[in-house]
Amino acid sequence: MSQEILKRFKIRAKKALGQNFLQDDFILEEIANTIEVRWNNIVEVWPGYWALTEKILLQEPKNLDLVELDTDMVSILNKRIETKDFQLGQTKMEIKHIDILKYMPTFSKYDVIANIPYYITSPILRHFLYETEIKPSYMIILMQDDVGQKILWKGKNKSSVLSLFIEKKCFVSEIIKVPKECFVPAPKIESSVLMFESHDNYNHVNDEEFLKLIKIGFAEPRKKLSKNLIKGWFTKEIVTQVFEKLELWENTRWEDLDIELWIALNKQLS
């Protein structure tokens, strides 16, 4: 079906928008079936020509917002609605022709499903976790595999600004690897699908203070954490006292602290 749609509408991926179209039916179904979609509110980011959307619609969501920036894709979506070449069922669906970073969900509870361009992964995560009034219960996001591994702290990866600002808001797990051959055109890198499950464990910690702290802590990767903190914000005396209280070595490096220690550090330095 995907190949037929590509040919019918003469669809070509736009490099400037980072478009790579996922076409593997098994992977598409895995993404659409990971969370409970039936009668729930779903936001799909950059649906393209609807390869994933069709799988989501089969699960019968209550509402489905399609947030698409590409004007040509919006035109194709509307044409597909007119020709009725998909099963909409009872789902209330709306196409939002808008930059995803300006989109604000109106649902009191919703989930996000996204096959997004790699260059905008971090901004989208930050948008939904920190900038929307109500954060999603779940996000299922297909992303560049090495970014996914950094978020998960897999392999040689340690903590990072990205992994920590996500951990403050979510539990994260990997759903499936996605070979580059599953896309048209095929990207140069492998992908993976991650699930983000929201939690409220650290709601008592101010978001802006926490983000400022970890950015200062990671400011100069070759320096020790204490040096970055002293240079970026605090006096040497305060940092020394806090390190002693938390039983941190003077040579502790920024990547050695897990989320709990960063939260404790934030509390002591606030």
N, C-alpha and C positions, 0 to 999 in steps of 0.2 A: 504493500500500500504506500509506503514512504517513497519508494522509487517512482511510482506512478504519479504521486502528488508533485514531486520535484520536477518531473518532465512536463506535466500538464500546465504548471504555472511558471515554468522556466526559471526555477529558483536557483540562485547562485549565492553562495556564502559571501558575506561582506567581511573582508579582512579587518577593516577599520572598526567593526563592531565585535570582532573576536568570535564570529559565528562558526561553529562546527555542529552539524546536525546529527544527533544520535539516532541510529536507525535499527539497532538490534532489538527485536521484539522482546526477547527474554529480559534484557536489561531494563527496557521501558516498563515492562510489567512488574519487575522487582521494585522499581522506584515507586510506581503507582500503588503497589500493594503493601508497602512497608508499614504504613500506619492505617488506622481506621478512617476511611474516607467517607463511607456511606452516611448521609444526612449530616455531615459536618461542613464547616466553612473552609474552603481551600483558596489559597492565593498561589497561582502559578506565575513564576517570574520568567519573562522572555519565552513564551510558548512557541515562538517560531511559526511553523506552518501546521502545528497541532499533533505531531507524532506522539508526544507524551500526553497531551490534552485528551486525546481519544481514549487512552488507557484509563485516565482519571475519570472521565465521564462514565465509563463502564461500571465504576464503583459507586455511582449515583450520589455525588455530594449534594448537599442542600444548596449551597451557593459556591460559585467558582468565579473569582476575579482573575482575568488574564491581563497581566501587566506587560505591555510590549512597547518598546521604544521605536522599533523600525517601522517607518510609515508603509513601506512596501509589504511587510508582513501583516500589518493591520488590514491592508486592502485585501490580501489573500484570505485572511480569516473571515472577513465580511463576505467575500465571494463564496467561501465554503459554507457559510451560514445560509446564504441565498440558495445554493444548489442542494442543501440538505444532504450532504454526503457523509454525515456522521449521526450518531445517536445522542441527542441532547437529553431525552427523557424528561424528568421533572426538575432537573437542575436549573436554577436561576443563574445564568451566566452573563457576565459583563466584560467587555474589552476596555481596558484602561490604557489609552495611548499616552503614556507618561513615563518620564524617567523614574526608575524604580526607587531611586534615592529621594524622590519627592512624593512617593505614594504613601498614603497613610490609611491603613485598614480601618473600616468602620465597624467591623465585627467585634463583639465582646469576647469572642473566643474563636480562634482560627489556627490553621496550620499552613506552612509554606512548603511548596515543592518547587524545585528549581534545577534546571540544567543551564547554568549560567556561564558567560564568558569568563575565562580565568582571571583576567586583569581586574575584574570588579568584585571578586569573591570577598575580600576583607571589608570593603565598604558596605556591601550588602549585609554581611553578618553584623557589622556594627550598627547599621541602620535599624534592623529588626530587633536587635537586642538592647540597644541603648537610646534610639531616637524615636521610635514609635511609642505612642501612649500605652498601648497594650502589646506586650511581646507575644509571639506565637507559642502555642503549647509544644509543637514539634516543628522542626524544619528537616526536610530531606533534600540534601544538596549534592549535586554532582560537581566535583571540582578536580583541579589538578592534583595528582596523587601525592607529589612531594609536599604540597601545602597541607593535604589531609594528614600526612604522617607527622608533620610538625605540630598540628593541632592535637594529635593523639599521643605525642611524645614517642613515636615508634622509631625503631632502628637507632641511629646515633643521635637523634634529635633530643634536645632538652627543652626546658621551658622557654617561652618567648613571649613578647608582648601579645602576639596573636593568640597563643594557647591560653594565656592567663585571662585576657579580657573575655574569652569565650567560657572558660571554666567558671568564672564568677557568675555566669548566668545559666549554664547548661551542663548536662552530662552528655558526653559525645561517644558514639560508637560507630564502627565501620560496618556498612551493609554489604558491599560488593565491590570488587575491582572491575574496572572497565577498560579493556584493551583499546588502543587507539584505532584499531581496524573497525571498531563499531561505529565510527563517525564518517560523515562525508562533509567536507574533505577530512582526511585523517590528520589529526594533530601530530606534532612531533613527540608528544609526551603521553604517558599513561594517565588514567583518571581513576577516581574512586568515588563511591557514594557514601556520604556520612549522614548519620541521624543525630540531630541536636534536640535533646529533651530538656525543656526549661525547668529550672528549680528556683526556690526562693531562699536558699541557704545563706546567702550573703546580702540580703536586702538591707540589712542594717548598716552596711558599709557604703559610704557615699561614692557614687560612680565616678564623679569628676576627680575626687581626691585619689581614688585607687588608680585610675588611668594615668594621672599625672605622676604618681609614685613609680609605677612600673616603667613608664617611659624614661624617667630619670635614671632608674636602676639599670636600664638596658642601653643608656645613651651611648656609652663607649664600650663596646664588647671586650676590648683587650684589658680594660681596667677592672679592678676589684669592685664589688658592690659598694663597699664603704666609700671608696674614692669617688664613685659616681654620685652617691648621695650627698657627700660633702660639697662637691663641685656644683651640683644641681640645685640644692635646696637647703641643706641643714648644716649646722656647725659640727666640728669634729667632736666636741664634747658630747653633744646630744647623740650622735651616731654611736660613739663608743659606749655610752650608757645603755642604749637600746640593744646593741649587740650583746653586751654582757647579760642583760636581763633575759634575752631570748636564747642565750647560750650559742651564739653564732661566732665562728672563728673570724678573726680579723681578715683572713685571706678568703673568706667566703665569696664566691662569684655569683653573679646574678642568676645564672642558669641552674644553680644548685638548689634553689628554693622552690618548694611546691606551693600550691595555692594557699594552703593553710598558713604557711610561714609568711607569705606575702600579706595575707589578711592580718596576721598578728603584727607584722612590721608596720602596716598601715595604721593599726590601732595605736601602737606605741608612739608613732611619729605625728599623729594627728593633733 
